[in-house]
Amino acid sequence: MRVLLESQELWTIVEEGYSDLPTNASESDQNIEREKIKKDREALHIMFQAVSETIFERVATCKTSKEAWEILHKAYRGENRVKTVRLQTLRCEFDALKMKDSESIEDYINRTTVIVNQLRLNEERIEEQRIVEKFLRSLTRKYESVVVAIEESKDLNAISTEELQGILQSHELRLKQYDDAPTKRLFKYKAINMTDQDSQDQKTVAEDGAREEESSTVQYDVSIVKNWDMWHASAIREVKMINLIQHSYTLMKQKTGMMRLCS
């Protein structure tokens, strides 16, 4: 909030405040006073917008930005006794920090940075080297090799948190590639099995189709044989009928000739 007030050139009025002028003040002093009051109202407006509803109830009745700032300072930083207790709590949290197995480098560094910033806001001096050493001590076991390499090849007094983060994230990406390789092989194996299964299924379908076609062919052949037998029997009967008719015609012809001879 202080940075915001400074960017609007309002921090001076918040820090110093203003005092009421006497009734016999000159015109120029009154103009200056009006300008201070205007800036004070602007600063107070910014504070009202920046705080939560709970804190707003504490500053809602303030008449000047300086008065509101003093209340906010106590609420967020507290008195010396409260500040000491808060620092002890933050120190314990910082010392107990440890990376989780399911946590990424970026998430762990961000979680640590939040606590470091809170310590610094409470006027705790934390050197960059202390933060770097904390990171190296609290990483999971899979980063042990890169930690040893950093400690042997880098000057911990000169390395920054950002540089350390870049090195650790590069190592994290390599580990992720190695972890993804078995998974890819497993998917490939499953794909091959699925392909083989599809091929086997296609082969089975083809064999079933061939058997059905063969069965249909046999049934068709049996039907042809049956039809042929029926036609052949019918043809024999017709031939016999024709032979009988011819024989009868021959007998009639002979009988007619004999009758003519007798007459």
ZAVEX-471868 format. One line per field, with one value per residue: z, y, x of N, C-alpha, C in turn; residue number from 1. Coordinates in Angstrom, 1 decimal. Each point is the difference from the previous one (the first is absolute). Layout:
N
nZ <- c(Z,...)
nY <- c(Y,...)
nX <- c(X,...)
caZ <- c(Z,...)
caY <- c(Y,...)
caX <- c(X,...)
cZ <- c(Z,...)
cY <- c(Y,...)
cX <- c(X,...)
resi <- c(NUM,...)
This chain:
263
nZ <- c(0.0,0.7,-0.7,0.2,1.3,0.0,-0.7,0.9,0.6,0.7,-0.1,-0.5,-0.6,-0.4,-0.3,-0.6,-0.7,0.6,0.2,0.7,-0.9,0.5,0.5,0.5,-0.5,-0.6,-1.1,-0.1,1.3,-0.2,-1.1,0.7,1.0,-0.9,-0.5,1.3,0.3,-1.3,0.2,1.2,-0.7,-0.9,0.9,0.7,-1.2,-0.3,1.2,-0.1,-1.2,0.6,1.1,0.8,0.0,0.5,-0.7,-1.0,0.7,0.0,-1.3,0.1,1.3,-0.7,0.4,0.3,-1.1,0.8,0.4,-1.2,-0.4,1.1,-0.2,-1.3,0.4,1.0,-0.9,-1.0,0.7,0.6,1.3,0.7,1.0,-0.7,-0.4,1.2,0.5,-0.9,0.4,1.3,-0.3,-0.7,1.0,0.8,-0.7,0.0,1.3,0.1,-0.9,-0.7,-1.1,-0.5,0.1,0.2,0.5,-0.8,-0.7,-1.0,0.3,0.2,-1.1,-0.7,0.6,-0.3,-1.2,0.1,0.6,-1.0,-0.8,0.7,0.0,-1.2,-0.2,0.8,-0.9,-0.6,0.3,-1.3,0.1,-1.2,0.6,1.1,-0.9,-0.7,1.1,0.3,-1.2,0.1,1.2,-0.6,-1.1,-0.9,0.2,-0.9,0.8,0.6,-1.2,-0.3,1.3,-0.1,-1.2,0.5,1.1,-1.0,-0.9,0.9,-0.1,1.1,0.2,-1.2,0.2,-0.9,0.6,-0.8,0.2,1.3,-0.1,-0.9,0.9,1.1,-0.7,-0.4,1.2,0.5,-1.1,0.3,1.3,-0.4,-0.8,1.0,0.8,-1.1,0.0,1.2,0.3,-0.8,0.6,1.2,-0.4,-0.4,1.1,0.7,-0.7,0.2,1.3,0.0,-0.6,0.9,1.1,-0.6,-0.2,1.3,0.4,-0.8,0.5,1.2,-0.2,-0.6,1.1,0.9,-0.7,0.0,1.3,0.2,-0.7,0.6,1.1,-0.4,-0.4,1.1,0.7,-0.7,0.2,1.2,0.0,-0.6,0.9,1.1,-0.5,-0.2,1.2,0.5,-0.7,0.5,1.2,0.0,-0.4,1.0,0.9,-0.4,0.1,1.3,0.3,-0.5,0.7,1.1,-0.2,-0.3,1.0,0.7,-0.5,0.3,1.2,0.1,-0.5,0.7,1.0,-0.3,-0.1,1.0,0.5,-0.6,0.4,1.0,-0.3)
nY <- c(-1.2,-0.1,-1.0,-0.5,0.3,-0.5,-1.0,0.3,0.0,-1.0,-0.6,1.1,0.1,-1.3,0.2,1.2,-0.2,0.6,1.3,0.3,0.9,1.0,0.7,0.6,-1.3,0.2,0.7,0.2,0.2,0.7,0.5,0.1,0.5,0.6,0.2,0.2,0.7,0.6,0.1,0.5,0.6,0.4,0.3,0.7,0.5,0.1,0.4,0.7,0.3,0.2,0.4,-1.1,-0.6,-1.1,0.2,0.0,-0.9,-0.2,0.3,-0.5,0.2,-0.4,1.1,-0.5,0.1,0.9,0.3,-0.1,0.6,0.8,0.0,0.2,0.8,0.4,0.1,0.5,1.0,0.7,0.0,0.5,-0.1,0.5,1.0,0.0,-0.2,0.9,0.7,-0.3,0.2,1.1,0.2,-0.4,0.7,0.9,-0.2,0.0,1.0,-0.7,-0.3,0.0,-1.3,0.5,0.7,1.0,0.2,0.4,-1.0,-0.8,0.5,0.0,-1.2,-0.2,0.6,-0.6,-1.1,0.0,0.3,-0.9,-0.7,0.3,-0.2,-1.0,0.6,-1.2,0.1,-0.3,-0.5,0.4,0.0,0.6,0.7,0.2,0.2,0.7,0.6,0.1,0.4,0.6,-0.2,-0.6,-1.3,0.2,1.1,-1.1,-0.6,0.7,-0.3,-1.2,0.0,0.6,-0.8,-0.9,0.4,0.3,1.3,-0.6,0.7,-0.5,-1.3,0.4,0.4,1.0,0.1,-0.2,0.8,0.7,-0.2,0.3,0.9,0.3,-0.3,0.8,0.8,-0.2,0.2,1.1,0.2,-0.3,0.7,0.9,-0.4,-0.5,1.1,0.6,-0.8,0.3,1.2,0.0,-0.7,0.9,0.9,-0.6,-0.1,1.3,0.3,-0.8,0.5,1.2,-0.3,-0.5,1.1,0.8,-0.7,0.2,1.3,0.1,-0.8,0.7,1.1,-0.6,-0.3,1.3,0.5,-0.8,0.3,1.2,-0.2,-0.6,0.9,0.9,-0.7,-0.2,1.3,0.2,-0.9,0.6,1.2,-0.4,-0.6,1.0,0.7,-0.8,-0.1,1.3,0.2,-0.9,0.6,1.2,-0.5,-0.5,1.2,0.6,-0.9,0.2,1.4,-0.1,-0.7,0.8,1.0,-0.7,-0.3,1.2,0.4,-0.9,0.3,1.2,-0.3,-0.7,0.9,0.7,-0.8,-0.1,1.2)
nX <- c(0.8,1.1,0.3,-1.2,0.1,1.2,-0.6,-0.9,1.3,-0.5,1.2,0.4,-1.2,0.2,1.3,-0.2,-1.1,-1.0,0.1,-1.1,-0.4,0.6,-0.9,1.1,0.0,1.1,-0.2,1.3,0.0,-1.1,0.6,1.1,-0.7,-0.7,1.2,0.5,-1.1,0.1,1.3,-0.3,-1.0,0.8,0.9,-0.9,-0.4,1.3,0.2,-1.1,0.4,1.1,-0.7,0.0,-1.1,0.8,1.0,-0.9,-0.6,1.3,0.1,-1.2,0.3,1.1,0.6,1.2,0.8,0.6,-1.1,-0.5,1.1,-0.1,-1.3,0.2,0.9,-0.8,-1.0,0.8,0.7,-0.9,-0.2,1.0,-0.9,-1.1,0.8,0.5,-1.2,-0.4,1.1,-0.2,-1.3,0.4,0.9,-0.9,-0.9,0.9,0.4,-1.3,0.3,-0.8,0.7,-1.2,-0.3,-1.2,1.0,-0.3,1.1,-0.8,-0.8,1.1,0.6,-1.1,-0.2,1.2,-0.2,-1.2,0.5,1.0,-0.9,-0.7,1.0,0.3,-1.3,0.3,0.8,-0.1,1.3,-0.2,1.2,0.4,1.2,-0.6,-0.6,1.2,0.6,-1.1,0.0,1.3,-0.3,-1.0,0.8,-0.8,0.0,-1.0,0.1,0.4,0.0,-1.1,-0.4,0.5,-0.5,-1.0,0.0,0.4,-0.9,-0.9,0.1,-0.3,1.1,0.2,-0.5,-0.9,-1.1,0.0,1.3,-0.2,-1.0,0.8,1.0,-0.7,-0.6,1.2,0.5,-1.0,0.3,1.3,-0.3,-0.7,1.0,0.8,-0.8,0.0,1.3,0.0,-0.6,0.9,1.0,-0.6,-0.2,1.3,0.3,-0.8,0.6,1.2,-0.2,-0.5,1.2,0.8,-0.7,0.2,1.3,0.1,-0.7,0.8,1.1,-0.5,-0.2,1.3,0.5,-0.7,0.4,1.2,-0.1,-0.5,1.0,0.9,-0.6,-0.1,1.3,0.2,-0.7,0.7,1.2,-0.3,-0.3,1.1,0.6,-0.7,0.2,1.3,0.0,-0.7,0.8,1.0,-0.6,-0.2,1.2,0.4,-0.8,0.4,1.2,-0.3,-0.6,1.1,0.8,-0.7,0.0,1.3,0.1,-0.8,0.7,1.1,-0.5,-0.4,1.1,0.6,-0.8,0.2,1.2,-0.1,-0.8,0.9,1.0,-0.7,-0.2)
caZ <- c(0.0,0.0,-1.4,-0.8,0.4,-0.5,-1.5,-0.1,0.7,1.2,1.2,0.9,0.8,0.9,1.1,0.8,0.3,-0.1,1.2,-0.3,0.0,0.8,-0.7,-0.6,-0.9,-1.3,-1.2,-0.5,1.0,-0.2,-1.3,0.3,0.9,-0.8,-0.8,0.9,0.3,-1.1,-0.1,1.1,-0.3,-1.0,0.7,0.8,-0.9,-0.4,1.1,0.2,-1.0,0.1,1.1,0.0,0.7,1.5,0.3,-0.3,1.2,1.0,-0.5,-0.6,0.7,0.0,-0.7,-0.8,-0.5,0.9,1.1,-0.6,-0.2,1.3,0.3,-0.9,0.3,1.2,-0.4,-0.8,0.6,1.5,0.9,0.1,0.7,-1.0,-1.0,0.4,-0.1,-1.4,-0.6,0.4,-0.7,-1.4,0.0,0.2,-1.3,-1.0,0.3,-0.2,-1.4,-0.7,-1.2,0.0,-1.1,-1.1,-0.2,-1.0,0.5,-0.1,1.1,1.3,0.1,0.3,1.3,0.9,-0.3,0.8,1.4,0.0,-0.2,1.2,1.0,-0.4,0.4,1.5,0.2,0.3,-1.1,-0.5,-1.1,-1.1,0.2,0.9,-0.8,-0.9,0.8,0.5,-1.2,-0.3,1.1,0.2,-1.2,0.2,-0.2,-1.4,-0.4,0.8,-0.9,-0.5,1.1,0.1,-1.1,0.2,1.1,-0.3,-1.1,0.1,1.3,0.6,0.4,-1.2,-0.7,0.4,0.0,-1.4,-0.7,0.6,-0.5,-1.4,0.0,0.5,-0.9,-1.1,0.5,0.1,-1.3,-0.4,0.8,-0.5,-1.3,0.3,0.5,-1.0,-1.0,0.3,-0.3,-1.4,-0.4,0.3,-1.0,-1.3,0.2,-0.1,-1.4,-0.8,0.4,-0.6,-1.5,-0.2,0.2,-1.1,-1.1,0.3,-0.2,-1.4,-0.5,0.5,-0.8,-1.3,0.0,0.1,-1.3,-0.9,0.4,-0.4,-1.4,-0.3,0.4,-1.0,-1.3,0.2,0.0,-1.4,-0.8,0.4,-0.6,-1.5,-0.2,0.2,-1.2,-1.1,0.2,-0.3,-1.4,-0.7,0.1,-0.9,-1.4,-0.3,-0.1,-1.3,-1.0,0.0,-0.5,-1.4,-0.6,0.1,-1.1,-1.3,-0.1,-0.3,-1.4,-0.9,0.1,-0.7,-1.4,-0.4,0.1,-1.2,-1.2,0.0,-0.3,-1.4,-0.7,0.2,-0.7)
caY <- c(1.2,1.1,0.2,0.6,1.4,0.7,0.2,1.1,1.1,0.2,-0.6,1.1,0.5,-1.1,-0.1,1.2,0.5,1.5,0.6,1.0,1.4,1.0,0.7,1.1,-0.4,0.7,-0.7,-1.0,-1.1,-0.7,-0.8,-1.1,-0.9,-0.6,-1.0,-1.1,-0.7,-0.8,-1.1,-0.9,-0.7,-1.0,-1.1,-0.8,-0.8,-1.2,-0.9,-0.6,-1.0,-1.1,-0.9,-0.9,0.5,0.0,1.1,1.3,0.4,0.6,1.3,0.7,1.2,0.9,1.3,0.3,-1.2,-0.3,-0.7,-1.4,-0.7,-0.5,-1.1,-1.1,-0.4,-0.9,-1.2,-0.9,-0.3,-0.2,0.6,-0.8,-1.3,-0.8,-0.2,-1.0,-1.3,-0.3,-0.4,-1.4,-0.9,0.0,-0.7,-1.4,-0.4,0.0,-1.1,-1.3,-0.2,-1.2,-0.3,-1.2,-0.9,0.3,1.5,0.4,1.0,1.3,0.1,0.1,1.3,1.0,-0.1,0.5,1.4,0.7,0.2,0.9,1.4,0.4,0.2,1.3,1.1,0.2,0.5,-1.1,0.0,-1.4,0.1,-0.9,-1.2,-0.8,-0.5,-1.0,-1.2,-0.6,-0.8,-1.2,-1.0,-0.5,-0.7,-1.5,-0.8,-0.2,1.1,0.0,0.1,1.4,0.8,-0.3,0.7,1.4,0.4,-0.1,0.8,1.4,0.8,0.2,1.4,0.8,-0.4,0.6,-0.9,-0.2,-0.9,-1.3,-0.5,-0.4,-1.3,-1.1,-0.2,-0.8,-1.4,-0.6,-0.4,-1.2,-1.1,-0.3,-0.7,-1.3,-0.6,-0.2,-1.0,-1.3,0.2,0.0,-1.4,-0.8,0.4,-0.6,-1.4,-0.2,0.3,-1.2,-1.1,0.3,-0.2,-1.4,-0.5,0.3,-0.9,-1.3,0.1,0.0,-1.3,-0.9,0.4,-0.5,-1.4,-0.2,0.3,-1.0,-1.2,0.2,-0.1,-1.4,-0.6,0.5,-0.7,-1.4,0.0,0.3,-1.2,-1.0,0.4,-0.2,-1.4,-0.4,0.4,-0.8,-1.3,0.2,0.3,-1.2,-1.0,0.5,-0.3,-1.5,-0.3,0.5,-0.9,-1.3,0.3,0.1,-1.3,-0.7,0.5,-0.5,-1.5,-0.1,0.4,-1.1,-1.1,0.4,0.0,-1.4,-0.5,0.6,-0.7,-1.4,0.1,0.3,-1.2,-0.9,0.5)
caX <- c(-0.8,0.9,0.5,-1.1,-0.1,1.2,-0.1,-1.0,0.5,-0.8,0.6,0.5,-1.1,-0.3,1.0,0.1,-1.3,-0.1,-0.6,-0.9,0.6,-0.8,-1.0,0.6,1.1,0.0,-0.7,0.9,0.0,-1.2,0.0,0.9,-0.7,-1.0,0.6,0.3,-1.2,-0.4,0.9,-0.3,-1.2,0.4,0.7,-1.0,-0.8,0.8,0.1,-1.3,-0.2,1.0,-0.1,-1.1,-1.2,0.2,0.9,-0.7,-0.8,0.8,0.4,-1.2,-0.3,1.2,-0.2,1.2,0.7,1.0,-0.7,-0.4,1.2,0.4,-0.8,0.3,1.4,-0.2,-0.8,0.7,1.3,-0.2,1.0,1.3,-0.2,-0.7,0.9,1.0,-0.7,-0.2,1.3,0.3,-0.8,0.5,1.3,-0.3,-0.5,1.1,0.9,-0.7,-0.4,0.6,-0.7,-0.8,0.3,-0.9,0.1,1.0,1.0,-0.6,-1.0,0.7,0.7,-1.0,-0.5,1.1,0.2,-1.1,0.5,1.1,-0.5,-0.7,1.1,0.6,-0.9,0.1,1.3,0.9,1.0,0.3,0.9,-0.2,0.7,-0.8,-1.1,0.5,0.4,-1.2,-0.5,0.9,-0.1,-1.3,-0.5,-0.2,1.2,0.3,0.9,1.2,1.1,0.2,0.4,1.4,0.7,-0.1,0.9,1.4,0.4,-0.5,0.3,-1.3,-0.1,-0.2,-1.1,-1.3,-1.2,-0.5,0.9,-0.2,-1.3,0.2,0.8,-0.9,-1.1,0.6,0.1,-1.3,-0.5,0.7,-0.6,-1.3,0.2,0.3,-1.2,-1.0,0.4,-0.7,-1.4,-0.2,0.2,-1.2,-1.0,0.4,-0.2,-1.4,-0.4,0.4,-0.9,-1.3,0.1,0.0,-1.3,-0.8,0.3,-0.5,-1.4,-0.2,0.2,-1.1,-1.2,0.2,-0.2,-1.5,-0.6,0.4,-0.8,-1.4,-0.1,0.1,-1.3,-1.0,0.3,-0.4,-1.4,-0.4,0.2,-1.0,-1.2,0.1,-0.1,-1.4,-0.8,0.4,-0.7,-1.4,-0.1,0.3,-1.1,-1.1,0.4,-0.2,-1.4,-0.5,0.5,-0.8,-1.3,0.1,0.2,-1.3,-0.9,0.5,-0.3,-1.4,-0.3,0.5,-1.0,-1.2,0.3,0.0,-1.4,-0.7,0.5,-0.6,-1.4,-0.1,0.3,-1.1,-1.1)
cZ <- c(0.0,-1.4,-0.8,0.4,-0.5,-1.5,-0.3,0.6,1.2,1.3,1.0,0.9,1.0,1.2,0.9,0.4,-0.2,1.2,-0.4,0.1,0.9,-0.9,-0.8,-1.0,-1.4,-1.1,-0.5,0.9,-0.1,-1.2,0.2,0.9,-0.8,-0.9,0.8,0.3,-1.1,-0.2,1.1,-0.2,-1.1,0.6,0.8,-0.8,-0.5,1.1,0.2,-1.1,0.1,1.1,-0.1,0.8,1.5,0.4,-0.3,1.2,1.0,-0.5,-0.6,0.6,0.0,-0.8,-0.9,-0.4,1.0,1.2,-0.5,-0.2,1.3,0.4,-0.9,0.4,1.2,-0.4,-0.7,0.5,1.5,0.8,0.1,0.5,-1.0,-1.2,0.3,-0.1,-1.4,-0.7,0.4,-0.7,-1.4,0.0,0.1,-1.3,-1.0,0.3,-0.3,-1.4,-0.6,-1.2,0.0,-1.3,-1.3,-0.4,-1.1,0.5,0.1,1.2,1.3,0.2,0.3,1.4,1.0,-0.1,0.8,1.4,0.2,-0.1,1.3,1.1,-0.3,0.3,1.4,0.4,0.5,-1.2,-0.3,-1.2,-1.1,0.1,0.9,-0.7,-0.9,0.8,0.5,-1.1,-0.2,1.1,0.1,-1.2,0.3,-0.5,-1.5,-0.6,0.7,-0.9,-0.5,1.1,0.3,-1.1,0.2,1.1,-0.3,-1.1,0.1,1.4,0.6,0.4,-1.2,-0.8,0.5,0.0,-1.4,-0.8,0.5,-0.5,-1.4,-0.1,0.4,-0.9,-1.3,0.4,0.1,-1.3,-0.5,0.7,-0.6,-1.3,0.3,0.6,-1.0,-1.0,0.3,-0.4,-1.5,-0.5,0.3,-0.9,-1.3,0.1,-0.1,-1.4,-0.9,0.3,-0.6,-1.5,-0.3,0.2,-1.1,-1.2,0.2,-0.2,-1.5,-0.6,0.3,-0.9,-1.4,-0.1,0.1,-1.3,-1.0,0.3,-0.4,-1.6,-0.5,0.3,-1.0,-1.3,0.1,-0.1,-1.5,-0.8,0.3,-0.7,-1.5,-0.3,0.1,-1.2,-1.2,0.0,-0.4,-1.5,-0.8,0.1,-0.9,-1.4,-0.4,-0.2,-1.4,-1.2,-0.1,-0.6,-1.6,-0.7,0.0,-1.1,-1.3,-0.1,-0.2,-1.4,-1.0,0.0,-0.7,-1.5,-0.5,-0.1,-1.2,-1.3,-0.1,-0.4,-1.5,-0.8,0.1,-0.8,-1.5)
cY <- c(1.3,0.4,0.7,1.5,0.8,0.3,1.1,1.3,0.4,-0.4,1.1,0.5,-1.1,0.0,1.2,0.5,1.5,0.5,1.1,1.4,0.9,0.7,1.2,-0.3,0.7,-0.9,-1.1,-1.2,-0.8,-0.9,-1.2,-1.0,-0.7,-1.1,-1.2,-0.8,-0.9,-1.3,-1.0,-0.8,-1.1,-1.2,-0.9,-0.8,-1.2,-1.0,-0.8,-1.1,-1.2,-1.0,-0.9,0.6,0.1,1.2,1.4,0.5,0.7,1.4,0.8,1.3,1.0,1.2,0.3,-1.3,-0.4,-0.8,-1.4,-0.8,-0.6,-1.3,-1.2,-0.5,-1.0,-1.3,-1.0,-0.4,-0.2,0.7,-0.9,-1.4,-1.0,-0.3,-1.1,-1.4,-0.4,-0.4,-1.4,-1.0,-0.2,-0.7,-1.5,-0.6,-0.1,-1.2,-1.4,-0.3,-1.3,-0.3,-1.3,-0.8,0.3,1.5,0.2,1.0,1.4,0.2,0.1,1.3,1.1,-0.1,0.5,1.5,0.8,0.2,0.9,1.4,0.4,0.3,1.4,1.1,0.3,0.3,-1.1,0.0,-1.5,0.2,-1.1,-1.4,-1.0,-0.7,-1.1,-1.3,-0.7,-0.9,-1.3,-1.0,-0.6,-0.6,-1.5,-0.8,-0.1,1.2,-0.1,0.1,1.4,0.9,-0.1,0.7,1.5,0.4,-0.2,1.0,1.5,0.6,0.4,1.5,0.9,-0.4,0.6,-1.1,-0.3,-0.9,-1.4,-0.6,-0.5,-1.3,-1.2,-0.3,-0.8,-1.4,-0.6,-0.4,-1.3,-1.2,-0.4,-0.7,-1.5,-0.7,-0.3,-1.1,-1.4,0.1,-0.1,-1.4,-0.8,0.3,-0.7,-1.5,-0.3,0.2,-1.2,-1.2,0.2,-0.3,-1.5,-0.6,0.4,-0.9,-1.4,0.0,0.0,-1.4,-1.0,0.3,-0.6,-1.5,-0.3,0.2,-1.1,-1.3,0.2,-0.1,-1.4,-0.8,0.4,-0.7,-1.5,-0.1,0.2,-1.2,-1.1,0.3,-0.3,-1.5,-0.5,0.4,-0.8,-1.4,0.1,0.2,-1.3,-1.0,0.4,-0.3,-1.4,-0.3,0.4,-0.9,-1.3,0.3,0.1,-1.4,-0.8,0.4,-0.5,-1.5,-0.2,0.4,-1.0,-1.2,0.3,0.0,-1.5,-0.6,0.5,-0.7,-1.4,0.1,0.3,-1.3,-1.0,0.4,-0.2)
cX <- c(0.9,0.5,-1.1,-0.2,1.1,-0.1,-1.0,0.4,-0.8,0.6,0.4,-1.2,-0.5,0.9,0.1,-1.3,-0.1,-0.7,-0.9,0.7,-0.8,-0.9,0.5,1.1,-0.1,-0.7,0.9,0.1,-1.3,-0.1,0.9,-0.8,-1.1,0.6,0.4,-1.2,-0.5,0.9,-0.3,-1.3,0.3,0.7,-0.9,-0.9,0.7,0.0,-1.3,-0.2,1.0,-0.2,-1.2,-1.2,0.2,0.9,-0.6,-0.8,0.9,0.4,-1.1,-0.2,1.2,-0.3,1.1,0.7,1.1,-0.6,-0.3,1.3,0.6,-0.8,0.4,1.4,-0.1,-0.7,0.9,1.4,-0.1,1.0,1.2,-0.2,-0.6,1.0,1.0,-0.6,-0.2,1.3,0.4,-0.8,0.5,1.3,-0.2,-0.5,1.1,0.9,-0.7,-0.3,0.8,-0.9,-0.8,0.3,-0.8,0.1,1.1,0.9,-0.6,-0.9,0.7,0.7,-1.0,-0.5,1.1,0.1,-1.1,0.5,1.1,-0.5,-0.7,1.1,0.6,-1.0,0.0,1.4,1.0,1.0,0.3,0.9,-0.4,0.6,-0.8,-1.2,0.4,0.4,-1.2,-0.6,0.7,-0.2,-1.4,-0.7,-0.2,1.2,0.3,0.9,1.3,1.2,0.3,0.4,1.5,0.8,0.0,1.0,1.4,0.4,-0.4,0.5,-1.4,-0.2,-0.3,-1.3,-1.3,-1.1,-0.5,0.9,-0.1,-1.3,0.1,0.7,-0.9,-1.1,0.5,0.2,-1.4,-0.6,0.6,-0.6,-1.4,0.0,0.3,-1.2,-1.1,0.4,-0.7,-1.5,-0.2,0.2,-1.2,-1.2,0.3,-0.3,-1.5,-0.6,0.3,-1.0,-1.4,0.0,0.0,-1.4,-1.0,0.3,-0.6,-1.5,-0.4,0.1,-1.1,-1.3,0.1,-0.2,-1.5,-0.7,0.3,-0.9,-1.5,-0.1,0.1,-1.3,-1.0,0.2,-0.4,-1.5,-0.6,0.2,-1.0,-1.4,0.0,-0.1,-1.4,-0.8,0.3,-0.7,-1.4,-0.2,0.3,-1.1,-1.2,0.3,-0.2,-1.5,-0.5,0.5,-0.8,-1.3,0.0,0.2,-1.4,-1.0,0.5,-0.4,-1.5,-0.4,0.4,-1.0,-1.3,0.2,0.1,-1.4,-0.8,0.4,-0.5,-1.4,-0.2,0.2,-1.1,-1.2,0.3)
resi <- c(1,2,3,4,5,6,7,8,9,10,11,12,13,14,15,16,17,18,19,20,21,22,23,24,25,26,27,28,29,30,31,32,33,34,35,36,37,38,39,40,41,42,43,44,45,46,47,48,49,50,51,52,53,54,55,56,57,58,59,60,61,62,63,64,65,66,67,68,69,70,71,72,73,74,75,76,77,78,79,80,81,82,83,84,85,86,87,88,89,90,91,92,93,94,95,96,97,98,99,100,101,102,103,104,105,106,107,108,109,110,111,112,113,114,115,116,117,118,119,120,121,122,123,124,125,126,127,128,129,130,131,132,133,134,135,136,137,138,139,140,141,142,143,144,145,146,147,148,149,150,151,152,153,154,155,156,157,158,159,160,161,162,163,164,165,166,167,168,169,170,171,172,173,174,175,176,177,178,179,180,181,182,183,184,185,186,187,188,189,190,191,192,193,194,195,196,197,198,199,200,201,202,203,204,205,206,207,208,209,210,211,212,213,214,215,216,217,218,219,220,221,222,223,224,225,226,227,228,229,230,231,232,233,234,235,236,237,238,239,240,241,242,243,244,245,246,247,248,249,250,251,252,253,254,255,256,257,258,259,260,261,262,263)
